[in-house]
Amino acid sequence: MKKVKVSSIYLILVFVLLYAPIFYLIFFSFNQGGDMNQFTGFTWEHYATLFADQRMIQIVLNTLLLALLSSLVATLVGTFGALGIAARKQKRLRSTFLTLNNVLMVSPDVIIGASFLILFTSLGISLGFGSVLISHIAFSIPIVVLLVLPKVNELDPALLNAAQDLGATRWQTFSRVIVPFITPGIFSGFFMAFTYSLDDFAVTFFVTGNGFATLAVEIYSRARQGISLEINALSAVMFVFALVLVVGYYFIDQYSRTRRQKRKNHQKAGVMIP
């Protein structure tokens, strides 16, 4: 009993340590005063200022578009990459590809950003939305591979053999057997890539150009000029947005689990469902 209580208290302290700064920031986003020294009264003024700031709204839309496009492309490429790694017959070759993928995962963002900056400069590619998009796709692909690959490895080869014995083409096997089975991994990879792209700063800071900025870079630039509670309001909005994403992913995952469990139960009972 004591161990349970101690572990529970420890977890509570950890979550308080993680979330206290966020809620402190959100709390002062409603402060009538102009700083975070003392709460003088409740107001929506900073949120009104935020939504009236056309530049900030445009930057938020650019950041969301960038995250959506990069995560979609990275999910597509990463999924086929995971399938390609899993299809390698030689264990050493498969381990080599996986190691190369993991090296990109643990490489410092500063090194990745500087490398892309040198590459784009040497190729004469102008810095802007395109350079940032390519960079985000590149560092998101290893994340997708790492999350999709375990689901691919769990796929029973007997399912593929059964589909082929029943006359399914390669495309039908892929679309009706492989993809439904690894869908949870694909969704996990997409949401993780989306999150990484949304809050990336180091890589984006190196490869962004004049006239284009993401949310992280803009917040950094404004924070250097002094404390503005508009940033608090923006951070609160983005926190709520991230919370909605997490809750949405949770319900999608629960639905997927429930559907797979129903399939298993029907198969055990000898009933086929579409």
HUPE-V887137 format. One record per residue. N is the residue number from 1. RES is the residue in one letter. PSI is psi in whole degrees, -180 to 180 (999 if undefined). Layout:
BEGIN
((N:RES:PSI) (N:RES:PSI))
END
This chain:
BEGIN
((1:M:-43) (2:K:-40) (3:K:-40) (4:V:-43) (5:K:-44) (6:V:-43) (7:S:-38) (8:S:-43) (9:I:-40) (10:Y:-45) (11:L:-40) (12:I:-43) (13:L:-40) (14:V:-47) (15:F:-35) (16:V:-43) (17:L:-37) (18:L:-41) (19:Y:-18) (20:A:-46) (21:P:-35) (22:I:-47) (23:F:-30) (24:Y:-43) (25:L:-45) (26:I:-39) (27:F:-45) (28:F:-8) (29:S:-15) (30:F:10) (31:N:132) (32:Q:-25) (33:G:176) (34:G:9) (35:D:-177) (36:M:22) (37:N:-39) (38:Q:138) (39:F:114) (40:T:-13) (41:G:162) (42:F:138) (43:T:153) (44:W:11) (45:E:-41) (46:H:-31) (47:Y:-37) (48:A:-40) (49:T:-40) (50:L:-49) (51:F:-13) (52:A:-9) (53:D:99) (54:Q:-37) (55:R:-44) (56:M:-40) (57:I:-43) (58:Q:-39) (59:I:-40) (60:V:-45) (61:L:-41) (62:N:-41) (63:T:-43) (64:L:-42) (65:L:-44) (66:L:-46) (67:A:-40) (68:L:-49) (69:L:-47) (70:S:-40) (71:S:-35) (72:L:-49) (73:V:-44) (74:A:-37) (75:T:-43) (76:L:-51) (77:V:-43) (78:G:-36) (79:T:-47) (80:F:-32) (81:G:-43) (82:A:-41) (83:L:-38) (84:G:-41) (85:I:-44) (86:A:-26) (87:A:-11) (88:R:129) (89:K:-41) (90:Q:126) (91:K:-38) (92:R:-41) (93:L:-41) (94:R:-41) (95:S:-35) (96:T:-46) (97:F:-42) (98:L:-38) (99:T:-43) (100:L:-37) (101:N:-42) (102:N:-27) (103:V:-40) (104:L:-28) (105:M:-39) (106:V:-5) (107:S:138) (108:P:141) (109:D:-32) (110:V:-42) (111:I:-43) (112:I:-45) (113:G:-45) (114:A:-38) (115:S:-45) (116:F:-36) (117:L:-45) (118:I:-42) (119:L:-50) (120:F:-38) (121:T:-43) (122:S:-31) (123:L:-5) (124:G:22) (125:I:126) (126:S:143) (127:L:135) (128:G:-147) (129:F:-44) (130:G:-45) (131:S:-39) (132:V:-40) (133:L:-47) (134:I:-42) (135:S:-43) (136:H:-38) (137:I:-43) (138:A:-46) (139:F:-9) (140:S:-27) (141:I:-47) (142:P:-32) (143:I:-46) (144:V:-44) (145:V:-44) (146:L:-29) (147:L:-29) (148:V:-35) (149:L:-42) (150:P:-38) (151:K:-36) (152:V:-41) (153:N:-25) (154:E:-13) (155:L:123) (156:D:121) (157:P:-24) (158:A:-32) (159:L:-41) (160:L:-42) (161:N:-40) (162:A:-42) (163:A:-41) (164:Q:-38) (165:D:-30) (166:L:5) (167:G:13) (168:A:140) (169:T:173) (170:R:-41) (171:W:-41) (172:Q:-39) (173:T:-41) (174:F:-47) (175:S:-29) (176:R:-13) (177:V:-56) (178:I:-52) (179:V:-47) (180:P:-34) (181:F:-39) (182:I:7) (183:T:-43) (184:P:-40) (185:G:-37) (186:I:-45) (187:F:-41) (188:S:-45) (189:G:-41) (190:F:-49) (191:F:-37) (192:M:-43) (193:A:-40) (194:F:-44) (195:T:-44) (196:Y:-43) (197:S:-37) (198:L:-40) (199:D:13) (200:D:138) (201:F:-50) (202:A:-53) (203:V:-45) (204:T:-38) (205:F:-34) (206:F:-37) (207:V:-1) (208:T:155) (209:G:-178) (210:N:137) (211:G:-8) (212:F:134) (213:A:148) (214:T:173) (215:L:-44) (216:A:-44) (217:V:-40) (218:E:-42) (219:I:-41) (220:Y:-43) (221:S:-42) (222:R:-35) (223:A:-31) (224:R:-24) (225:Q:-12) (226:G:166) (227:I:128) (228:S:127) (229:L:-9) (230:E:-35) (231:I:-38) (232:N:-44) (233:A:-43) (234:L:-43) (235:S:-38) (236:A:-43) (237:V:-44) (238:M:-33) (239:F:-43) (240:V:-40) (241:F:-44) (242:A:-37) (243:L:-40) (244:V:-40) (245:L:-45) (246:V:-45) (247:V:-41) (248:G:-44) (249:Y:-37) (250:Y:-46) (251:F:-36) (252:I:-43) (253:D:-42) (254:Q:-41) (255:Y:-43) (256:S:-43) (257:R:-44) (258:T:-42) (259:R:-42) (260:R:-38) (261:Q:-38) (262:K:-40) (263:R:-45) (264:K:-42) (265:N:-41) (266:H:-37) (267:Q:-38) (268:K:-34) (269:A:-5) (270:G:21) (271:V:131) (272:M:134) (273:I:154) (274:P:999))
END
